[in-house]
Amino acid sequence: MIQLVTVASVLGQIKPAPSIDTRNDAAVDTWAQRLGVSRDDLLTAIGEVGNSIAAVRRHLSSAD
């Protein structure tokens, strides 16, 4: 059986891409540790590619 749903009900379930809140020192420190980089390197990467975790990961992995 096919269940019909509204577009709004589907779009309401989509979450924004995870990002690093640079206004939160604890979040920056946590992500720096999780990504294995210094706080300064993380902030530099965010300045270059934005605060999307996926973009930062790609940028840091391409810098190796």
Phi and psi restraints in degrees (range 20) as a CNS / XPLOR table:
assign (resid 1 and name C) (resid 2 and name N)
       (resid 2 and name CA) (resid 2 and name C) 1.0 -94.4 20.0 2
assign (resid 2 and name N) (resid 2 and name CA)
       (resid 2 and name C) (resid 3 and name N) 1.0 132.8 20.0 2
assign (resid 2 and name C) (resid 3 and name N)
       (resid 3 and name CA) (resid 3 and name C) 1.0 -107.0 20.0 2
assign (resid 3 and name N) (resid 3 and name CA)
       (resid 3 and name C) (resid 4 and name N) 1.0 125.4 20.0 2
assign (resid 3 and name C) (resid 4 and name N)
       (resid 4 and name CA) (resid 4 and name C) 1.0 -88.7 20.0 2
assign (resid 4 and name N) (resid 4 and name CA)
       (resid 4 and name C) (resid 5 and name N) 1.0 138.8 20.0 2
assign (resid 4 and name C) (resid 5 and name N)
       (resid 5 and name CA) (resid 5 and name C) 1.0 -132.5 20.0 2
assign (resid 5 and name N) (resid 5 and name CA)
       (resid 5 and name C) (resid 6 and name N) 1.0 158.4 20.0 2
assign (resid 5 and name C) (resid 6 and name N)
       (resid 6 and name CA) (resid 6 and name C) 1.0 -83.2 20.0 2
assign (resid 6 and name N) (resid 6 and name CA)
       (resid 6 and name C) (resid 7 and name N) 1.0 154.4 20.0 2
assign (resid 6 and name C) (resid 7 and name N)
       (resid 7 and name CA) (resid 7 and name C) 1.0 -60.5 20.0 2
assign (resid 7 and name N) (resid 7 and name CA)
       (resid 7 and name C) (resid 8 and name N) 1.0 -40.6 20.0 2
assign (resid 7 and name C) (resid 8 and name N)
       (resid 8 and name CA) (resid 8 and name C) 1.0 -60.6 20.0 2
assign (resid 8 and name N) (resid 8 and name CA)
       (resid 8 and name C) (resid 9 and name N) 1.0 -37.5 20.0 2
assign (resid 8 and name C) (resid 9 and name N)
       (resid 9 and name CA) (resid 9 and name C) 1.0 -69.1 20.0 2
assign (resid 9 and name N) (resid 9 and name CA)
       (resid 9 and name C) (resid 10 and name N) 1.0 -32.3 20.0 2
assign (resid 9 and name C) (resid 10 and name N)
       (resid 10 and name CA) (resid 10 and name C) 1.0 -75.0 20.0 2
assign (resid 10 and name N) (resid 10 and name CA)
       (resid 10 and name C) (resid 11 and name N) 1.0 -46.7 20.0 2
assign (resid 10 and name C) (resid 11 and name N)
       (resid 11 and name CA) (resid 11 and name C) 1.0 -65.3 20.0 2
assign (resid 11 and name N) (resid 11 and name CA)
       (resid 11 and name C) (resid 12 and name N) 1.0 -28.5 20.0 2
assign (resid 11 and name C) (resid 12 and name N)
       (resid 12 and name CA) (resid 12 and name C) 1.0 -67.3 20.0 2
assign (resid 12 and name N) (resid 12 and name CA)
       (resid 12 and name C) (resid 13 and name N) 1.0 -17.9 20.0 2
assign (resid 12 and name C) (resid 13 and name N)
       (resid 13 and name CA) (resid 13 and name C) 1.0 -91.8 20.0 2
assign (resid 13 and name N) (resid 13 and name CA)
       (resid 13 and name C) (resid 14 and name N) 1.0 -10.4 20.0 2
assign (resid 13 and name C) (resid 14 and name N)
       (resid 14 and name CA) (resid 14 and name C) 1.0 -79.2 20.0 2
assign (resid 14 and name N) (resid 14 and name CA)
       (resid 14 and name C) (resid 15 and name N) 1.0 126.5 20.0 2
assign (resid 14 and name C) (resid 15 and name N)
       (resid 15 and name CA) (resid 15 and name C) 1.0 -98.1 20.0 2
assign (resid 15 and name N) (resid 15 and name CA)
       (resid 15 and name C) (resid 16 and name N) 1.0 146.5 20.0 2
assign (resid 15 and name C) (resid 16 and name N)
       (resid 16 and name CA) (resid 16 and name C) 1.0 -64.9 20.0 2
assign (resid 16 and name N) (resid 16 and name CA)
       (resid 16 and name C) (resid 17 and name N) 1.0 155.7 20.0 2
assign (resid 16 and name C) (resid 17 and name N)
       (resid 17 and name CA) (resid 17 and name C) 1.0 -59.4 20.0 2
assign (resid 17 and name N) (resid 17 and name CA)
       (resid 17 and name C) (resid 18 and name N) 1.0 138.8 20.0 2
assign (resid 17 and name C) (resid 18 and name N)
       (resid 18 and name CA) (resid 18 and name C) 1.0 -60.8 20.0 2
assign (resid 18 and name N) (resid 18 and name CA)
       (resid 18 and name C) (resid 19 and name N) 1.0 140.9 20.0 2
assign (resid 18 and name C) (resid 19 and name N)
       (resid 19 and name CA) (resid 19 and name C) 1.0 -140.8 20.0 2
assign (resid 19 and name N) (resid 19 and name CA)
       (resid 19 and name C) (resid 20 and name N) 1.0 164.9 20.0 2
assign (resid 19 and name C) (resid 20 and name N)
       (resid 20 and name CA) (resid 20 and name C) 1.0 -97.8 20.0 2
assign (resid 20 and name N) (resid 20 and name CA)
       (resid 20 and name C) (resid 21 and name N) 1.0 121.8 20.0 2
assign (resid 20 and name C) (resid 21 and name N)
       (resid 21 and name CA) (resid 21 and name C) 1.0 -82.2 20.0 2
assign (resid 21 and name N) (resid 21 and name CA)
       (resid 21 and name C) (resid 22 and name N) 1.0 102.4 20.0 2
assign (resid 21 and name C) (resid 22 and name N)
       (resid 22 and name CA) (resid 22 and name C) 1.0 -73.4 20.0 2
assign (resid 22 and name N) (resid 22 and name CA)
       (resid 22 and name C) (resid 23 and name N) 1.0 -9.5 20.0 2
assign (resid 22 and name C) (resid 23 and name N)
       (resid 23 and name CA) (resid 23 and name C) 1.0 -83.2 20.0 2
assign (resid 23 and name N) (resid 23 and name CA)
       (resid 23 and name C) (resid 24 and name N) 1.0 -9.9 20.0 2
assign (resid 23 and name C) (resid 24 and name N)
       (resid 24 and name CA) (resid 24 and name C) 1.0 -108.3 20.0 2
assign (resid 24 and name N) (resid 24 and name CA)
       (resid 24 and name C) (resid 25 and name N) 1.0 104.9 20.0 2
assign (resid 24 and name C) (resid 25 and name N)
       (resid 25 and name CA) (resid 25 and name C) 1.0 -57.4 20.0 2
assign (resid 25 and name N) (resid 25 and name CA)
       (resid 25 and name C) (resid 26 and name N) 1.0 -39.1 20.0 2
assign (resid 25 and name C) (resid 26 and name N)
       (resid 26 and name CA) (resid 26 and name C) 1.0 -64.9 20.0 2
assign (resid 26 and name N) (resid 26 and name CA)
       (resid 26 and name C) (resid 27 and name N) 1.0 -38.8 20.0 2
assign (resid 26 and name C) (resid 27 and name N)
       (resid 27 and name CA) (resid 27 and name C) 1.0 -66.5 20.0 2
assign (resid 27 and name N) (resid 27 and name CA)
       (resid 27 and name C) (resid 28 and name N) 1.0 -42.3 20.0 2
assign (resid 27 and name C) (resid 28 and name N)
       (resid 28 and name CA) (resid 28 and name C) 1.0 -62.7 20.0 2
assign (resid 28 and name N) (resid 28 and name CA)
       (resid 28 and name C) (resid 29 and name N) 1.0 -45.8 20.0 2
assign (resid 28 and name C) (resid 29 and name N)
       (resid 29 and name CA) (resid 29 and name C) 1.0 -63.2 20.0 2
assign (resid 29 and name N) (resid 29 and name CA)
       (resid 29 and name C) (resid 30 and name N) 1.0 -41.4 20.0 2
assign (resid 29 and name C) (resid 30 and name N)
       (resid 30 and name CA) (resid 30 and name C) 1.0 -62.7 20.0 2
assign (resid 30 and name N) (resid 30 and name CA)
       (resid 30 and name C) (resid 31 and name N) 1.0 -47.0 20.0 2
assign (resid 30 and name C) (resid 31 and name N)
       (resid 31 and name CA) (resid 31 and name C) 1.0 -68.3 20.0 2
assign (resid 31 and name N) (resid 31 and name CA)
       (resid 31 and name C) (resid 32 and name N) 1.0 -35.5 20.0 2
assign (resid 31 and name C) (resid 32 and name N)
       (resid 32 and name CA) (resid 32 and name C) 1.0 -60.3 20.0 2
assign (resid 32 and name N) (resid 32 and name CA)
       (resid 32 and name C) (resid 33 and name N) 1.0 -44.4 20.0 2
assign (resid 32 and name C) (resid 33 and name N)
       (resid 33 and name CA) (resid 33 and name C) 1.0 -65.7 20.0 2
assign (resid 33 and name N) (resid 33 and name CA)
       (resid 33 and name C) (resid 34 and name N) 1.0 -45.7 20.0 2
assign (resid 33 and name C) (resid 34 and name N)
       (resid 34 and name CA) (resid 34 and name C) 1.0 -62.7 20.0 2
assign (resid 34 and name N) (resid 34 and name CA)
       (resid 34 and name C) (resid 35 and name N) 1.0 -33.7 20.0 2
assign (resid 34 and name C) (resid 35 and name N)
       (resid 35 and name CA) (resid 35 and name C) 1.0 -91.2 20.0 2
assign (resid 35 and name N) (resid 35 and name CA)
       (resid 35 and name C) (resid 36 and name N) 1.0 -5.3 20.0 2
assign (resid 35 and name C) (resid 36 and name N)
       (resid 36 and name CA) (resid 36 and name C) 1.0 71.8 20.0 2
assign (resid 36 and name N) (resid 36 and name CA)
       (resid 36 and name C) (resid 37 and name N) 1.0 34.5 20.0 2
assign (resid 36 and name C) (resid 37 and name N)
       (resid 37 and name CA) (resid 37 and name C) 1.0 -130.5 20.0 2
assign (resid 37 and name N) (resid 37 and name CA)
       (resid 37 and name C) (resid 38 and name N) 1.0 167.0 20.0 2
assign (resid 37 and name C) (resid 38 and name N)
       (resid 38 and name CA) (resid 38 and name C) 1.0 -74.9 20.0 2
assign (resid 38 and name N) (resid 38 and name CA)
       (resid 38 and name C) (resid 39 and name N) 1.0 161.9 20.0 2
assign (resid 38 and name C) (resid 39 and name N)
       (resid 39 and name CA) (resid 39 and name C) 1.0 -58.3 20.0 2
assign (resid 39 and name N) (resid 39 and name CA)
       (resid 39 and name C) (resid 40 and name N) 1.0 -43.1 20.0 2
assign (resid 39 and name C) (resid 40 and name N)
       (resid 40 and name CA) (resid 40 and name C) 1.0 -64.2 20.0 2
assign (resid 40 and name N) (resid 40 and name CA)
       (resid 40 and name C) (resid 41 and name N) 1.0 -41.6 20.0 2
assign (resid 40 and name C) (resid 41 and name N)
       (resid 41 and name CA) (resid 41 and name C) 1.0 -64.0 20.0 2
assign (resid 41 and name N) (resid 41 and name CA)
       (resid 41 and name C) (resid 42 and name N) 1.0 -39.0 20.0 2
assign (resid 41 and name C) (resid 42 and name N)
       (resid 42 and name CA) (resid 42 and name C) 1.0 -64.2 20.0 2
assign (resid 42 and name N) (resid 42 and name CA)
       (resid 42 and name C) (resid 43 and name N) 1.0 -46.8 20.0 2
assign (resid 42 and name C) (resid 43 and name N)
       (resid 43 and name CA) (resid 43 and name C) 1.0 -64.8 20.0 2
assign (resid 43 and name N) (resid 43 and name CA)
       (resid 43 and name C) (resid 44 and name N) 1.0 -34.1 20.0 2
assign (resid 43 and name C) (resid 44 and name N)
       (resid 44 and name CA) (resid 44 and name C) 1.0 -65.1 20.0 2
assign (resid 44 and name N) (resid 44 and name CA)
       (resid 44 and name C) (resid 45 and name N) 1.0 -44.9 20.0 2
assign (resid 44 and name C) (resid 45 and name N)
       (resid 45 and name CA) (resid 45 and name C) 1.0 -61.4 20.0 2
assign (resid 45 and name N) (resid 45 and name CA)
       (resid 45 and name C) (resid 46 and name N) 1.0 -42.9 20.0 2
assign (resid 45 and name C) (resid 46 and name N)
       (resid 46 and name CA) (resid 46 and name C) 1.0 -61.7 20.0 2
assign (resid 46 and name N) (resid 46 and name CA)
       (resid 46 and name C) (resid 47 and name N) 1.0 -39.8 20.0 2
assign (resid 46 and name C) (resid 47 and name N)
       (resid 47 and name CA) (resid 47 and name C) 1.0 -63.1 20.0 2
assign (resid 47 and name N) (resid 47 and name CA)
       (resid 47 and name C) (resid 48 and name N) 1.0 -29.6 20.0 2
assign (resid 47 and name C) (resid 48 and name N)
       (resid 48 and name CA) (resid 48 and name C) 1.0 -86.8 20.0 2
assign (resid 48 and name N) (resid 48 and name CA)
       (resid 48 and name C) (resid 49 and name N) 1.0 -38.4 20.0 2
assign (resid 48 and name C) (resid 49 and name N)
       (resid 49 and name CA) (resid 49 and name C) 1.0 -121.1 20.0 2
assign (resid 49 and name N) (resid 49 and name CA)
       (resid 49 and name C) (resid 50 and name N) 1.0 -1.7 20.0 2
assign (resid 49 and name C) (resid 50 and name N)
       (resid 50 and name CA) (resid 50 and name C) 1.0 97.2 20.0 2
assign (resid 50 and name N) (resid 50 and name CA)
       (resid 50 and name C) (resid 51 and name N) 1.0 179.2 20.0 2
assign (resid 50 and name C) (resid 51 and name N)
       (resid 51 and name CA) (resid 51 and name C) 1.0 -98.1 20.0 2
assign (resid 51 and name N) (resid 51 and name CA)
       (resid 51 and name C) (resid 52 and name N) 1.0 10.3 20.0 2
assign (resid 51 and name C) (resid 52 and name N)
       (resid 52 and name CA) (resid 52 and name C) 1.0 -67.0 20.0 2
assign (resid 52 and name N) (resid 52 and name CA)
       (resid 52 and name C) (resid 53 and name N) 1.0 129.4 20.0 2
assign (resid 52 and name C) (resid 53 and name N)
       (resid 53 and name CA) (resid 53 and name C) 1.0 -60.7 20.0 2
assign (resid 53 and name N) (resid 53 and name CA)
       (resid 53 and name C) (resid 54 and name N) 1.0 -40.8 20.0 2
assign (resid 53 and name C) (resid 54 and name N)
       (resid 54 and name CA) (resid 54 and name C) 1.0 -62.9 20.0 2
assign (resid 54 and name N) (resid 54 and name CA)
       (resid 54 and name C) (resid 55 and name N) 1.0 -43.6 20.0 2
assign (resid 54 and name C) (resid 55 and name N)
       (resid 55 and name CA) (resid 55 and name C) 1.0 -65.7 20.0 2
assign (resid 55 and name N) (resid 55 and name CA)
       (resid 55 and name C) (resid 56 and name N) 1.0 -40.3 20.0 2
assign (resid 55 and name C) (resid 56 and name N)
       (resid 56 and name CA) (resid 56 and name C) 1.0 -65.5 20.0 2
assign (resid 56 and name N) (resid 56 and name CA)
       (resid 56 and name C) (resid 57 and name N) 1.0 -43.9 20.0 2
assign (resid 56 and name C) (resid 57 and name N)
       (resid 57 and name CA) (resid 57 and name C) 1.0 -58.4 20.0 2
assign (resid 57 and name N) (resid 57 and name CA)
       (resid 57 and name C) (resid 58 and name N) 1.0 -47.6 20.0 2
assign (resid 57 and name C) (resid 58 and name N)
       (resid 58 and name CA) (resid 58 and name C) 1.0 -60.1 20.0 2
assign (resid 58 and name N) (resid 58 and name CA)
       (resid 58 and name C) (resid 59 and name N) 1.0 -45.2 20.0 2
assign (resid 58 and name C) (resid 59 and name N)
       (resid 59 and name CA) (resid 59 and name C) 1.0 -62.5 20.0 2
assign (resid 59 and name N) (resid 59 and name CA)
       (resid 59 and name C) (resid 60 and name N) 1.0 -45.7 20.0 2
assign (resid 59 and name C) (resid 60 and name N)
       (resid 60 and name CA) (resid 60 and name C) 1.0 -67.0 20.0 2
assign (resid 60 and name N) (resid 60 and name CA)
       (resid 60 and name C) (resid 61 and name N) 1.0 -36.8 20.0 2
assign (resid 60 and name C) (resid 61 and name N)
       (resid 61 and name CA) (resid 61 and name C) 1.0 -73.1 20.0 2
assign (resid 61 and name N) (resid 61 and name CA)
       (resid 61 and name C) (resid 62 and name N) 1.0 -28.2 20.0 2
assign (resid 61 and name C) (resid 62 and name N)
       (resid 62 and name CA) (resid 62 and name C) 1.0 -78.9 20.0 2
assign (resid 62 and name N) (resid 62 and name CA)
       (resid 62 and name C) (resid 63 and name N) 1.0 -16.4 20.0 2
assign (resid 62 and name C) (resid 63 and name N)
       (resid 63 and name CA) (resid 63 and name C) 1.0 -80.4 20.0 2
assign (resid 63 and name N) (resid 63 and name CA)
       (resid 63 and name C) (resid 64 and name N) 1.0 -12.6 20.0 2
